[in-house]
Amino acid sequence: MRTATRSVLALALALGVLSVGPRAAEGQHNVLLVIVDDLRPTLGAYDDEVAISPNFDAFFQQSVQFSNAHSSRAECAPSRASMLAGQRPDRTRVHNFRPVFRKYNKKLVTLPGHFRKAGYRVEGVGKLFDGRSFFSSSATIGANPFPDLCDDANTKKECSWDAGIRKQDFQLNTDDMCGNNGTEFFPGSGEDPLERHTFLSYSFPDELEAKDEDYCAITVAIRALQKLANADEPFFLAVGISKPHMPWVRPDSITAQYLDMPDSLFEPPSYDDEYWLDTHVRWSQAPSNELQSYLDYASVSGANRTRAYYGAVTFVDAQFGRLMTALDSMDVAANTHVVVWGDHGFHLGDRDLWGKKTVFDQATRVPLGVRPASTWLVDNQDVADAGIGAQVMSPVDSVDILPTLLDLCALELPKVTDRAGTSLVPLMRDPSSAVRAAAISQYDAYSTRNKMGYSIRSTNYRLVVYVPKRKVYSRKRNVLPYKKNAFVTSRLALYHYTSAGQIELVNHIDDPAHAHAKTALLQLFRDNVDRDWTNLLGEIPFDHPSR
């Protein structure tokens, strides 16, 4: 089906029968960036046979799909800060939910900031940056502005957005925002944590769909898109979708679809009870604190938790479909690049893990797709021929999104000393190629916060290394935040993936059959000289098929 899609599109472009609308000035393509919270590759496009995701699947059929993409840190605030900055958490110093983004990065030009400087109108809707990277989380709802919003009175200060509408605005001004006489934030909209965390899984009557916060977010985003499409300047619009973050909320009709499927499709896979007793993996465990903050979590079985997550994904899919239908009905669609990205993955009960915050594939691997503007494809026939509908299996990193979008829009890339990523456009031209030796993810060691874990993910392997953190955190890029080559040998872990989404149950670190992988990936770790791991850029993974 993917090959057919590429062939049909290429033929249509070649014959000039595909309506692409008016051509824009050189380098003036628009951008629509969609960020989805807690979305792992639970999609049909990623060969998940259970997922009901027709709109995402259609999008990936029209896109270049990156099937081995990873977040820098499997947690909302640091992952988003890293992607939007184009730098790693060790460089941005956003490792948690402290409001330090601009404290430590006053002069940093973000992804949307680059487009502002190029004359684009830059707007955001919903959760993009995590507000806690900028403001105290103790502030009352609605007290803080849109994170990193520009101030006309202070033009010398670096910032990201010309305009932005927070998810809190849907709650505070629902009539004005969505015209639905009140948005419901199921299962409660108050500031009392007990009210917010009452139900882990919540199914609501279909007739209330328009009152849901993500439905409202897409309504607002469509309105913004219509306004931007009618303006004279190019635009960069980012849209944040809150689900499938907990609580897992969806309409009754979607709930029923998954209830009709047997429990066996949703039950967490079994594992050896001795698994977490192994010294090599013990630091990679993570507590399920967020899940356990919901009052009813214990009464929801593992199968029904997974059902609820899948249901929330299907509801998100419907909202994404509304957004794409609106875009594709406009002439401006022909000149708009669209990117879909999940900020990190999510464990659904494997090894009794429920959440993110690990260095395993279930937490770090994310969906990532780029649908190039059809006007751009006219001038880039090789992408139309080879890339559209293809899956890229070599490793890519969320920090690669910034240079990729700048490259697609013919904008100047930051110096390599100011970014951690590289453009993925070469992979769009040749999906069988590679642009980096590995993707890097990191998370603190479980039960001991003075160690940092780094995951080095190649095409088919992952090496996990734990190192002691430095007590004094220098701001210099080339001063590593850990003691180089002081990794804890007893905590090394090596995993081999023979299929996508495979769970890491066998540690091959001492297996002679995989010694070549251990040697190659440890060398990448030893070769690192800066916080952005630029030693990986432009290199081919040791286990890439071309080697």
Order of alpha helices (4+ residues) and beta strands (2+ residues): alpha-beta-alpha-beta-alpha-alpha-alpha-alpha-beta-beta-alpha-alpha-alpha-beta-alpha-beta-beta-alpha-alpha-alpha-alpha-beta-beta-beta-alpha-beta-alpha-beta-beta-alpha-alpha-beta-beta-beta-beta-alpha
